[in-house]
Amino acid sequence: MKLYATLPKIRNVSTDVEIPEEDIVRYRKQITSLKALQPLLDRTSITDLIAILLAAALEIGSSDVHIEAEEQHIAVRYRIDGVLQNVATIEKDRWKQLASRIKLVAGLKLNITDRPQDGRFTIRFGGQNVDVRTSTLPTAHGESVVMRLLVPTAINLEFAQLGFRKNVFEKLQREIVKPNGMIITTGPTGSGKTTTLYAILKQLNKPEVKIITLEDPVEYKLEGINQSQIDHSKDYTFSAGLRSILRQDPDIVMVGEIRDKETAETAIQAALTGHLLLSTIHTNDASGAVPRFLSMGVEPALLAPALRVIMGQRLVRKLCEACREQTQLTPEVSERVASIVAAIPEASGETVDLATVNWYRAKGCEKCGNSGYKGRIGIYELMVVDGVVEERIRTGSVTDKDMLAIGQEQGMVTMVQDGILKAIDGQTSVDEVFRVAVE
């Protein structure tokens, strides 16, 4: 269960905070790199401080701004391409004013410093509204603040741009156009599941099709799609919401997450009664999805015919094309890579000659903030539930290892194998694949 289910409800506050376009232009000119941020913060007012932190985050593509009280100072960190980076510090004596200013614009109570709070506000940037979800947390040295920036363009990826290999893309394309069944994505928080599901929904969104989503919370608005947000305080849960959605005559339903037996059973019934249902489940990989459903108490005889696709995914950082450099793998890493490639099923259609591969590593330059990486791409594993898989699920006795073996017989390339193939293509590094994916 996610921790936020037990936290105080996010207040429905949307306070327009004007950051004039001329200020944005000025900040962007001055923030030529992350190194330029510190001197700018040192000489600005509290009001401008927030604007600069957000403008800089938007400019460099940071998803989250972390402002953390430490013993001697305030640390500012940006999450860039999924990885936190230290970017600046703020004098400790400015923290009380800054925290109060952030709370004010986010609709939080200024006098509460010993309990977590959640709020939000909206800024204008590049002609679009950017929702900023804000949370505070009391710590030993003072409150910690995290601002998550929900930029509409962050989910503008088309289905064909997600990074699937050709054979995986074609398999998934065939399955998502079928009128019923369950499409399940798996992976931890931040692995790109929502982006994948939104891209699929955009692909399927047509005037003759009714699509409804049930999310916690609705983070991005999708044109032409009915999006509903659950509310625990009113007992509007995933299971209750899904039952209501099915009375709205939908063709396609997306449920943010399946967490319990009741939601799972309702989702399965929807898939078995002529609806295409998309959802996510928290498991490490595709092979763990079926055992997870069974552990919830779902009937195998109902689950088997309902499932159509199970997809595991992670996000790896893409090498900066401006500074990536060729490298040689160490004997140990080379042996590990060879073992992974050798295990790629012949049925996948993937062939690799490691002797001809040029490997690349991250270096770092101004264009990528000296990280060596710029942007992210998905690594995937896709299991189509065919007759063989369905019969195995019906037995009710199936483990992760069983599902992995069945998937490999089917030609499934695992996430780590897909990652290595992308490293072979020069899109990412072997180090990055091993950082994110497990064998």
Secondary structure, DSSP 8 states (H G I E B T S, - for coil): --GGGGS--------EE---HHHHHHHHHH-SSGGGHHHHHHTS-HHHHHHHHHHHHHHHTEEEEEEEE-SSEEEEEEEETTEEEEEEEEEGGGHHHHHHHHHHHHT--TT--SS-EEEEEEEEETTEEEEEEEEEEEETTEEEEEEEEE-GGGG---GGGS---HHHHHHHHHHHTSSSEEEEEE--TTSSHHHHHHHHHHHH--TT--EEEEESS--S--TT-EEEE-BGGGTB-HHHHHHHHHTT--SEEEES---SHHHHHHHHHHHHTT-EEEEEE--SSGGGHHHHHHHTT--HHHHHHHEEEEEEEEEEEEE-TTT-EEE---HHHHHHHHHHHHTS-GGG-----GGG--EEE----GGGTTSSEEEEEEEEEEEE--HHHHHHHHTS---HHHHHHHHHHHT---HHHHHHHHHHTTSS-HHHHHHH---
